[in-house]
């Protein structure tokens, strides 16, 4: 059994989970070992349907949890479609995803967000485990290089400033039951893909989570975003993403950085450039000098109407390095310094 733990939120983490789910059920013919998937999910969003439910019910954001639960369910089921249905009218319902309302109802029925997730899993027949990183309704705050400070995830992104640091209020909220143990039991911990400061790093601000990631014997993998995010990572290279993570995790924690080598279609790239996004630039030599293995693969979805990771390609890349480099595997080289050579060999053998 290979224990994989994804950390993030937004639209990025569900992409990874959809791909890994195929391996967990043996649907992908190249799967070599049974896979158990866990997701640790950011709950600090304050916008849209999640933000409205936070305001009215005093609970953490449920939207990212909903997306992860659906990603680990039978994606072709009517129930999954129902969870994702978003109202386009109605008094007070406009913009709400039905799944958000259901998770909120389960939260009141069970008395906890963790209980709501378990009930939702039962309804959707989701694989693996999904954990809200905390059950405390915390707000994300940011200080920009200008010195300005802003409270609220949506407001931070809208400010379009260069972020210097982020924190949660109230500070150091306790982790949900099972989060720290799941990190300790992991064979690989995957951070991303997803919004760096508003989906990935907020998880590391919960009490004990950054330390648990740092101290876990698991392989630590960062999946770099395909494009920069306006108002959050403008002009960031892959190395800049890693340096930001090191601010909260410490240096030398990330073992592997997964990078896309497949060109983005010019027409699609131009649409993103108009919104202020551009392909994330990377240098494998710069990343290697940081002590991180650059794992380079063609990762784009074949239908490039939007710039998205292909779930199966991404999952296969993650699993290939886990099978070779997990500290709990009998052929683990034992020394982090040995990873680049083995990583290059692994990628060449698997054609990724």
N, C-alpha and C positions, 0 to 999 in steps of 0.2 A: 504494500500500500504506500502510495506517495501522497504526502499531506502538503497541499498547496494553499497558501493564504494570500488573498488579494487585499490590498489596502487602497481605498480611494472613494470614489463617488461619481456623481454627475453621469455623463453618458459614456465615459471611458471604461470604468470598471465593469459595467454590464457586457461590453464587447468581449473583454477577456473571459468573463464567466461563461458566456454563450459558447465560446470555443472550447474551454476546458470541460464543459458539461458533456460534449461529444465523446471525449476520452473517458470520462467517468462512467459512461454507460456502454463503453465498448463499441460505439458507433463509428469511430475512426479506426480503420484497419491497421494503422501503424502503431497504435497504442501498445506499449510493452508491459505496463504495470497498471493495476487498478489505481484510480486517482480519487482522492477525497478532497473536496473543495470547501474552503471557508472564505467568507468575505467579511472584512471589517469596514464598516461604511460610515462616512461622514454624515453628521446630522445637524450641521450648523447653517444650512441654507435658510434664508429669510425672504425669498422671493416667490412669486406665483402662488400656486395652490398650497405648497408646503408652508410658505410664510403666513398665509391666511390662517391655516389650521394651527400653526404655532401660536399666533396672536389670540385666537379664540379659545383654544383648549390648553394652552400652557405646556405643550409637549414639544420634544425635539422634532426636527424636520423629518418627514416620512417619505418624501418623493424618491430619494436615492435608494432607500430601502426597498420601495416598491419595484423600482427598475431592476434591482439585483435579484429579488425574489422571482420576478417574471423571467429574467435571463436564465435562471437555474431550473425553470419549469419546462413543461412541454410547450415550446413556443408556438405550436400549431393548434393548441387547444382553445376552445371558445372562452374558457375562464381567463386565460392569459390575455386575450384580446379585451375581455370585459374589464380587467384590472387596468388596462392601459387606455380605456375609453375616456375621452375628455369632453365634458359638457361644453356646448357652444351657446348656451342660453339658459334661461331660468333664473328666478329670483334668488340670488346668492350662490348659484351653482356654476355660473359661467367661469370657465377656465379650470375648474376642479377635475382632476383625474379620479375616476370612480375608485380605483385602488387606494388612493390616498384616504378617501372617506372610509373605506372598509378597514384599513389598518388603524385609523383613528378610532373607529367603533370597537375593534378588537382590543385596542389599548384601554378603553373604558371598561369593556367586559372583563378583561383579565387583570386589570389594575397595574399593568406595566407595559412598556414598549417591547421588552424582550418577550413577554407573553403574547403580545400582538403579532410579533414576527413568527413565533411558533405556530399560532393559529393560521396565519396567512400561508405558511409553508404547507400546512396540512390541506388547506383548500386547493392550493395550486399544485400540490405534489412536487414541490421543489426539491432538487437534490442538494446535498451538502448542508452547510451551516451559514447563516447570515446573522451578523452581530451589529447592532448599532454600537458605535465606538463608545458612547456614553448614553445614559438615559436622562442626563441633565440637559435642559434647554439652554444651551450656551450660545452666545453671539460671537461671531468672528470680528476682530478689530484689527486695524492696520495702521502703521505709521509709514508715511512716505518719505522719500529722501528730502523732500521740501520741508519736512517737519510737521506737516498736517497729519491729523489723526482722524480716522473715520470708523464708525461702528456699523456693522451689517455687511454681509457678503455681497448683496446686490449693489449697495452703495460703494463698496470698495472697487468693484469692477467698473462701475459707471464713472468713477473719478478719473480713470485713465492716467494715474500717476505711477511713478517708479516706486515699488514697494521696498521698504527697508526691513520691516519685520512685521509679524502678525502674532496675535495672542487671542485667547478666549476670555470672555467675561460671562459668568464668574470663572476665575482662573483655576487651573488644575482640577477640572471636574473628574470624578472617579470613573474608571472604565466600567463598562457593562460586564456582568458575570460571564466568565469564559474567555474574554478577550486575551488576557495575559497568558493564560494556559495554552490557548490556541497558538499563540506566537511561539511559545516555548516548544511546542510539539511539532512545529512545522519543519518540513524538509526544504521548502523554498518559500520566501516571502517576496511578493511581487508588489511594488509600488507603481501605480499607474497602469495604463495611460489615464490622463485626466488633468483637470486644471490644477496647476502646481500649488498655488497659494490658497485656493478655495475648495479643493476636493481632496488633495493628498496630505498636505502639511497640517491641516486642522486635526487630523487623526493623531498626529505626533504630539499635539499640544495637550492631550488628555493624560492625566496622571499615570505614569508608569509605562506608557505605550512606547515612547522613544527608547527608553531603557530596555524594555523587553525585546524590541527589534534589535537593538545594539548587542544584547547579550545572548540572543537566540543562536544556537548552533546552525541554524538554517542558512542556505544560500540566499543572499539578498540581491534581488534583481530589480532594476529600474527600467520601466518601459518608457522611453522618451516620446513625447508628443510629436505628431507629424508636422504641425504648424504652430506658430506662436499664437497667443491669445491676447487680443487687444485689451489694454487696461490691466494686464496681469504679467505677461512675459514678453512685452514688446522688445524685439531685437535680441532675445535670448538665444544662445547656442545650446547644444546639448550639454556642454561643460558647465554653462551657467546654471542650467537646471540642477546638475549634480552639486554644484557649489551651494546652491540654495538649500538643498536637502541636507548637506553636511552641516549647515548652520544649526539644524535641529537634531541631527543624528550623531554628528561628530565625523571626523575624517576617517577613512578606511573602513567604513561600514558596508557600503555598497560594493558588491563583487562584480556584477555584470550590468552593462547598460545596453539595452536592446534598441537598435537603430534601423531605420528604414533606408534601403538603398534604391528603391523603385521610384523613378521620376513621376511627379505629379503631372497629369495632362495639362497642357498650357492653358486651355480654355478654363479649366477648373481653377488653376492657380491664379489666373487673372481675376476671377470672381472673389477669391479670398483676399487678394491684394487690395481690392477696392474697399474691403471692410477693415483693413489694417492688419490682416494676418499674412504671414509669409512662411514658407517652408523652414523648419528648424535646421540650421546649418550644423554640421558636426565635423570634427577631425578625430579620426581614430587614434592618431599619435597623441593628441592632447588628452584624450580620455585615458589612454594607457598610462600616460605620465602621472595621472591622478591615482594610479593603482587600481583602475577599474577595467574589466575586460570589455572591449567594444564588440558586441555581438551584432553583426550586420546581416540583414536579411531583406528580401522583397516581402513587404508586409501590407501593401495596399489592397483594398477591395478591388476586384476586377472592374466593377461598374463604378467609375469615378465621377458620379454626380456630386458626391461630397467626399472630402478627404477623411477616410476612416480606415482603421486597421481591419484587416480581414481576420475574423475570429479564429478560424482554423489555422491559418498560417501563424498567427501570433501564439496560439496555444501550443502548436508543434515546436516553435522556437523555444518557448518557456520550458516545455517538458524535456527537450533534448539536453539542455544545460543542467536541468535538475537531475536527470538520470546519470549524467556523467560526474557532476560536481557536488552533489549533495553530501554533506559531511557524514551522513548516516549510511551512505552507499559504500560497499566494500572496496570500490576502486577509486575512492576519493584520494586525490594526490596528497592531501594532508597539509600542503603549504599554499597559502594564498598566492605566493609569488609564482607558483607553477600553473596558475589558471590561464594566463594568456596563451601559452603554447597549446594546452589541452583544448582551450576554447576554439582556437583556430582550426585545430584538427577535427573537432566535433562538428563545426559548421561545414567544413569541406566534405566530411563523410556523409552528412545528412542532406547536403545540397540546399542549405538555407542561407 
